[in-house]
Amino acid sequence: MAAKLNLKAADEAAAHKEIYDQLRQVVDTLPTAPSGIDLLYNRHPDGWYTFTSGVVSAMVIKKYLTAHATDVFVVTFPKSGTTWLKKLLHSTVHRGVDDIEAYSPVVFHSGIPAAMR
């Protein structure tokens, strides 16, 4: 059973790498502009500029993410209250559960469902 899972994971990783490589080739053909720090910005087809990895990631998301009206994305910059945001998210998801861990000032990743990490 574990061998099947490893094979499936390897196949998915290969497929993801192929998609990334294809889009990277597309991004390499896009116009560039100086960023001021030895790296070039690439122009996204929608008109904005960022580094290559950001443009490729945006293209992957645009092509493969199926958003629904009920989807909620909770994002934050590192070191900007991430722990407290995780605490608020944990409290919201586990509302009504009387658990000592719920009152802890530190929320561990195990308290947040995998889809929310």
N, C-alpha and C positions, 0 to 999 in steps of 0.2 A: 504494500500500500504506500509506504514512504517513497519507494522508488518511482511510483506513478506520479506522486506529488512533485518530486524533484524534477522529473522529466517535464511535467506540465509547467513548472516554474521556469525551467531552462528554456522551453519553447516560447513562453511569454516574454522572457527577458530578450531573447533573440528577435522576436517580433518588435518589441519596443525599440531596440537598438536600430533595427532596420528603418522604422518610421522616423526616428530621430535623425539618422544619417541622411535619409531622403530630404527631410525638411531643412537640414543643415546645408545641403547642396543648394536648395532653393534660396536660402538666406544669403549664401555666399555670392549670389548673383544680384542681390539688392544694392541700391546706392548706399554709400557710407558717408560719414561726416566725422571730423575729429572730436574726441571727447575731452581733450585737455590732459589726459593721463596715459599717453602711449597706446591706448586701445581705441579702436574705432567703434562708433555707434553704427548700427545697421538700421535702415529705414524700414519699418514695418509697412506692409501693403495698406494699412489703414491710415498711414501718414505720420506716425510718431517714431521716435528714434530711441534705441536702447542697445545694450550689448547683445552679442549673438545669442547667448544662452536664453536671454529674456525673450527675444523675438521668436526663437524656436519653440520655447515653452508656450508662448501665447498662441502660436499657430497650432500646436498639438491640442491645446485646450479648445480652441475654436473648432477644430476639425472633429474631435472625438468626445467632448463633454456634452452630454445631453442634460441640459438644465430643466428643472421643473419649477412650476410656480411656487411650490412649497419649500424649495431648497433654501437653506440659510448658510452663508459662509461667515465664519467668525475668524478674523485674521488680526494679527498684531505684529508690530515690529519687535525684534528681540530687545530685551531689557527695557520694555516700556509697559510693565504691568502684566506680563504674560501669566505669571503665577496667579494673580488675582483674577484675571479673566478666566483661567482654568477653574478656579474656585467657584466663580459665578456660574459657569457652564455646568460644573458638577452639581451645584446646588439646584439649578434649574432642572436638570435631567433626573435627579434623585429627590425631587420635591416630595415631602410627606414621609420620607423614610427617616426614622429615628435611629441614626447610626453615629457612633462616636467619631468615626473617621470623617463624617460630614462636617464636624465642627473643628477639625484640625485646620490650622492656618496654612498648611502645606498640602496640596493635592497631588497625589502621585498619579502617574499615567494609568495605573491599573483601575483608577476610579472613573476613567473616561472611556466610553466605548471606542473600539478601534476605528470606527468611521469618523470619529471626532478628534483623533490625535493629529 
